[in-house]
Amino acid sequence: MQPSTEVQKGRARHGLFALGEAGQAEGALPTARPESLKHLRQAWSSLIGSTLAFTVSFMVWLMFGVIAIPIGQALQLSATEVGVMMGVPILAGSLVRLPLGLWADRGEGRRLTLWLLGLTAPALWLLAQASAYWQILLAGGLIGLSGGVFATGTPYVARWFAPARQGMAMGLFGSGNAGAALNQMIAPVLLVAFGWVRVPQVYAVMVVLTLLVFWLMSATERAPAGRVPMTWRQQLRLLRQPRVLRYCQYYSVVFGGFVALALWLVQHYVGEYGLNIRNAALLAVLFTLPGGLMRGLGGALADRFGAHSVTWWVLWASWVCLFVLSYPQTDFTIRTETGSLSLHIGLSVEVFTAVAMVLGVVWSLGRASVFKYISEDYPDDIGAVTGVVSMVGGLSGCALPVLFGMLLDATEIRSSAFMLLYGWVWLSLIWMYWAEMRRTDVVQRP
């Protein structure tokens, strides 16, 4: 029996997938309506719980962006070694995203998120006991598992909503990137008051509480029916597809760059402007907090105007911001008819912070639009493709702090980090133009 027209319209209004239970008469409107409301409640409860879990996980994942500074001072580490310490958790979290995304496509998103939270708490406690550089790197690798929550949560929340609303749902879930800002607000206070060891201990308690809340709020998703899940080999073959490679490139900018700067900005403020850690972290929040909270808007814009248009303008805005941020503090002398004129050109801390804030917002919109690409092009394999793209984006976020440190050691120019990102955005713009924009109307009408 085919569903009645009224039932179909009711489902379309809710914007949800088919909701009827097996054996239920789908033509009965009084029966379908309560089931729709139940599903709607479960969908939003699961989305809120997942967003909380991702927020706390992201906060833990980027913890070294603050505590690496006192650890580096205590162990007398070079800028490159500090960059490696920052990058190890990002590396571990990025690598596990590949298999986790595949498992999540089989209806295991909720269970995997619970396991990741459960493993992160003892890893944080282990870090608090570390004293040698190698011990800190080992504990950081285990803590990096928290970065896998994104790969398990994205297909989990997307499965609760219809394609027309998946950009919004994934954007709201991705606003958990605001955990980077929470880290920059909470960690410096704990660090100044009690020392860096107290930070992972407090975070471990927060992770346990988050696990309990997520367990209570989330519902078990239904495994996709009627198709064979993608295999490991097929997932790896995605990297051969030009579309997936482009998505990886875009995401390496908007996510990899965001993670790298969330880790690096506190150190940049301390070294470039002579601020203490607490004030440096508070200014860095102006980059990370809007950059996390605006992701939901990015998803809504991608739903309305298309992933292509939003991503194109995001990359151009990034290009402008990074051009400004790349200019180093410069002193030079000009010969004039009456003698010489000394000039200084450089960004003040206020201008630097304002431009960085704009960059954070722009990248937030871009992170949402990239995953709108995925939900449109690979609706049945969101987890698998998300695992690949987010892994590459995470690897970029791991490599960039190391490269920042190497450039700083080699050139002693702190804005060299932004010069590197500027070149990376240029590559993305050129690739996007030749692959997409020559055939796309970038100012689409709603």
N, C-alpha and C positions, 0 to 999 in steps of 0.2 A: 504493500500500500504506500502510495506517495504522500508526503506530508501536505496538509492543506495549505492554501495560499496564506491564510491568516497566521498559521504557525510559522511559515517561512518569513513573513514580514516581521513577526515578533522577534524572531532570532536575529534578523538583520538589524533591527533597532538596537538590540543589545550589543551587536558587533562581536558575537562569540561564535565558537565552533559549535557543531551539532552537540546537543546536550542530552538527548534521550537515552535512558538506560536500555539495556538489552531486554527484550520482551515487553517493553512498555508501548502502549498504543500511541504512536507519535501524532496521530491526527486529533487527539483530544487536547484542546487548548487549555482547560483548567489544570490538566496534569503537567503540560509542558511549561507553563508559566512559573510555578513554584520551583521547578527544577532549574529554570533559567536564573532565577534569583539566587538560588543556592550556589550555582556555579559562579555567578557574579561575585558573591561574597567570598567564595574560596579563591577566586582569581585575584581580587584586590588584597585579601589577607596574605596570600602567598607572595604577591609582589612587594608588599610592605615588609614582610619578614625577610625576604630575599635581599631587599635593598639595605636593610639594617645589617644583615650578615656581610654583605659586600663592603659596606662602609667601614665596619670594624676590621675586616680582613685587609682592606686597602690601607687603613691606618697602620696596622702592624707591618704590612709589606714595605712601607716607606719609612719605617721607624728609624733606620740608619741615617736618614737625611738630617736628623738632629743629633743623635747620640754618637755618630761617627766622628764628630768634631772633638769632643773631649777624649774619646778613645784614641784618636790619632795623636792628640797632644800628649797623652799619657804614655803611649808606646813609641812616640817620636817617628811617626810614619810620614812618608812623602805624599805629595798630592796624588800620585798614581796609585799608591797603596790604599789611600783613603777611597779613591774611586773604585778600586777593586772590592773593598769592603762594602761599599754601597751597592755595587752591582751584583754580588753573589746572590742575595735573596731574589732579585729581579730575574736573574738567570734561571734559578731553580723553579720559580713560579711560572716562568714562560715555557720551560720545557715540559712541565706536566700538563699544560693546557692542551697539548695535542691529543694525548689519549683521553683526557677528561672530557673534552668536547665530544669525542666519539661515544664514550659511555653515556653521556647525557642525552644523546640522540635516541638511546634505547629506553628512555624513561627512567633514568637513574639520577637525574639532577638533584633531587632533594636528598637522597641518601648520600651521594658524594659530597654535597655541601656539609652535611653533618659530620662526615668522616674528616674532612679537611679542617673544620673548626676544632674537632676533637684532637687532632694531631698537632695543631699549632700551639695550643696551651702549654703542653710539656716542653716543647721546643723553646718557648720564650723563657720558661723557668731555667732551662739548661743554659741559655745565654747569660743569665744573671750570675751563674757560677763560673763563667769563662774568665780567664786572665791572660792567656797567650793569644797572639794574632791568629794562629791556626785554629784554635778552639773557637774564636769568634767567627771565623769564616765557616766552620762546620755548623755551628748553631745557626748562623745566618742562612745557610742552605736549607736547613730544616724549616726555619721560619718562612722561607720563601714559598712553601707549599700553600700558604694563605693566598697567594696570588692566583691559584687555580680556581678560586670561588667564582671568578668572572666567567670562566669557560663552562662551569656547571650551571650557573645561574641564568645566563643569557638564554639558552634554549628552554630552560625550565619555565621562565616567566613568559617567553614568547608563545609557548604552547598553550597557555591559558587564554590567549586573545586571538581575534581574527586578524588576517593579514593587514587590513586597513588600519589597525590600531597597534600593530606590533612595533612600529617605530616609536610610538609614544611609550609603550610598555618597556621596551629595551632602553629607551632614553631615561626614563625614571629610574630603572634599575641601575643604569650606568652612572646616575648622579651620586652613587656611592663613592665615586672618585673624590667627593668632598672629605672622605676619610683622611686624605693627605693634609687638608687644612686642620682637621681635628688633631692630627699628630703634631702639627706645628704649634698648636695652642696648648696641648696638654703636656707633651714631652719636655719643653723647656722649663715649665713650672716645676715638674718633678725633678728634673736634672739640677736646677739651681737649689732646690730645697733639700734634696736627699742624695744627689749623685746619680750618675747614669744607670747604675745597677737597678735602682728602683723602677725605672721606666718599663723594662720587660716584665717585671713582677706584677705591676699594676695592670699592664696590658693582658697578661695571662688570665687574671680574674675577669677582665672585661670580655675576653673571648669565651670563657665558660658561661657567663651570663647570657651572652649573645646566642650561644648554642641552644640554651634552654628556651629562649624567646622564639628563635626560628623554629624549633621543634614543635612548639605549641601553635604558632601562627600558620605554618605552611601545611599544605595538603599534598598527598601523594598524587603525582600526575599519572595519567594513563599513558602507557607505552604506545607509540605510534603503531597503527594496525595496517595491514594490507601491503606492506613493502618490506624488502630485505634491507637491514641496516648496512651502512657503508663499512667496508673492512679497513684494516690498518693500511694495507697497500693502496687501496683506492683513495684514502685520505691523503697519503703522501703524494699521490699522483696529482692532487689538486694544485700542487706547486708548479706543475707544468702548464697549467691553464693561464693564459695571459690575463684574464679577468681577475683571477685570484691573486696573481702577482701584483697587479695594480692596486688591489685593495690592501695588500700587505704593505706596499710602498706608502700609500696614503696614511695607513694606520701607524706606520713607523714614525710619521711626522706628528700626527695629532695626539697619539697616545705615547709613543716612545719618547717624543720630545717633552710631553707633559711630565711623564715619570722622571725623566732625567733632570729637568729643571726643578721639580718638586724636591728631589734629592740634593741638588746643587745650589739652589738659590740662597739657603741660609749661609753656606760657606762663602758664596759670592758677596753677600752683604757684609759679612765679617771682614773679608779681605779687601774689598774694594772701598768700602765706606767706613771701616773701623767701628762698626756697631758691635754691641755685645750679643750673645746668642739669643737672649730673650727678645730683644728688639728686632733682631734680624729675622727671627721666626715669625713674629707678628706681622712684619712687612711681607714676608713670603706668603702668609695666609691670603693676602690680597690677590695673589696669583692663583693659588690652589682652590680657595673656597668658591669664587664665582665660576672657576673652571670646572668644578664638580656639579654645582647646583644648576647650571644652565644646560646640562645635557638633555634634560627632559624637553626643553624648548627646541633643542636641535632635532630631536626625534619628531616633534610636531611639525617643524618646518620641513623636514625631509618627507613626511607623509603628505604635506600639502603641495610643496613645490618640486619634489623629486630629489633623490640623492645626488644626481649629477650636478644640478645647479648649486645646491648648498655647498657641496665639497669644493667646487670650482672657486666660489667666492671666498670660502674659508682659506684656501691656499694663497689667494692673492692678498688677503688681509694679513696672513702670516708673513708673507714676503715683505710687506711694508714694515710691520713691527720689528722683524728681525734685522732689517736694514738699519733701523734706528738704534737698536740695542747693540749692534755689532761695532759701532764707532767707539774706539778706545779713548781714554782720557789723553788729550794731546796738548802739548805746549809748543809753540813755534814763534819765531821772530820774523817780522816783515821789515825790509829796508824801505824807508821813506825819504823824502827830500830833506827832512830836518833831522834825521837820525834813524831810529828803529822803533818798531811797535811790537810789543810782546802780547800774544793772545793765548787764551786757553779755551779749548773746546772739549766738552765732555758732558755727559748726562748727570744732572744732580740726582740725589736719591729720590726726590719727589717725582721727577720726570721718568726716571727708570721704572719706578714702581707703577706709575700710571700706564706706561706702555706695556709692561709685563702683565698687568691686569687685563688689558684689552686682548693680549695674546692668549691668556688663559681662557677667556670667554670664547674666543674664536675657535680654539682647539676643542673646547667642549662641544660646540655645535658640530664640528667635524667628526668627532668620535661617534656621535649619534648617526650622522649621515652615512658614514662608511658601513655601519651595520644595517642600515636600511637597504643598501646595495645587496647585502647578503640575503636578507629576508625576501627580497624580490626575486633574485636570481637562483637561490637555492632554498626554496621554502621547506623542502623535506629533509634537508641536511644542514640545518642552521648550526647545530652543535659541532658537526665535523668541520665545517668551513670556519666557524667562529674559533675553533681550536687552532686551526692553521694560522689565521690572520692575527689572532690575539697573541699567539706564540711569537710570530715575527715582530709584532709591535713591542712585546715584552723584551725580546732579545735586543731590540734597538734601545729600549730604555735601560738595559743592562750595559750595552757597549758604550753608549754615549757618555756616562759619567767617567768611565775609564779613559775615553778619548779626551774628555775635558781636562782630566788630570794630566795626561801626557802632553797636551798642548800647552797647559799652564806651566808645566816643568820645562818645556822646550822654549817657549816664547816669553814667559813671564808676563803675558798680556791676558788679563782676566776676561776681556770681552771676546777672546778667541773661541769660547764656547758658543757664543751666538753667531760668530762667523761660520762655524761648522754647520749649525742648524740652518743658516741662511742658504748655504750651498745645497743642503739636502732638500729644502723647499723648492729651489730652482729645478732640481731634477724631477720632482713630482709634478710641477707645473708643465714642464716640457713633455713629460710622458703622457699626462692627462690630455694635453692639447692634441697631440698626434694620434692618440688612441680613441678619444671620445669627443672632444669639444668641437672638432671640425665638422662633426655630423649632428651636434646637439644644439637646440635652442636654449641658451643658458638663462634667458629671462622668460620662463614659462608662465603662462597665464593660468590662474587657478580655475 
